[in-house]
Amino acid sequence: RNLSPVRRRGGVERVWRGAMEGEASASAPERDCEARRISDAELEELLGVPRDTFEAEMRTTFDEFDGDHDGALTNEELMQLTSANHFPLSEPSVEACLKHVTSDAESISFAAFLTFMYEVCATELALQEKTELARTKTMKYRRNDALNDLVQSQSDVDRVMEKFGTGGEHAVLPFETLTGELLKNPELRMYDDAVRAAMDELVASDTGKRGLDQHELEEFLVDLCSERVAITIPSVLRNLLGEN
């Protein structure tokens, strides 16, 4: 007895539990689940299974717990279903859930049960979108901060290119040199994997220079300090110049 599509993603389990306990319904105006239709693509992205598989699994689970086979789950049967699938609920919580999806306070039909499960999925989608929006805003602020730091540190960027660049007027900072110098920084050594991953991406996209010109170095520093490590551009440059 296992809600395999639902259990496949931990977020849905969390939202299921919150919704049953009244937390999700408290934020109903914000998420507007009732008015939202979940597309096939959204459902499959969320649960990893197509709609017909999800509904069939819900039907099977519902029928397994419908002890008297009357096409409805009593409060007790619904509590058994949720408990068996690691969603333990109190009787008041089950009663609140039933009132939320059906006018019958004693039992829940499959249609009402499925409606509720779609509401749980809609809640999870809304929470994911809200989280992604917050993350995007945070990254935007961090990138703006990094760009401001870069403007203030332009003279240090020039000095780094003068110190490590090769090729005279059109200097290039070799990838190997940059990686080695970055990882001499005790702070950046904490982010060894992130630094190496960033450098690997640069090497993979190299057009034959085997290094970065000044403009590319500036772009790299903004990317590194806004998305990959919690260290500012001025600090990275000072370490490259041996001034920290």
Disulfide bonds with the S-S distance in Angstrom:
none
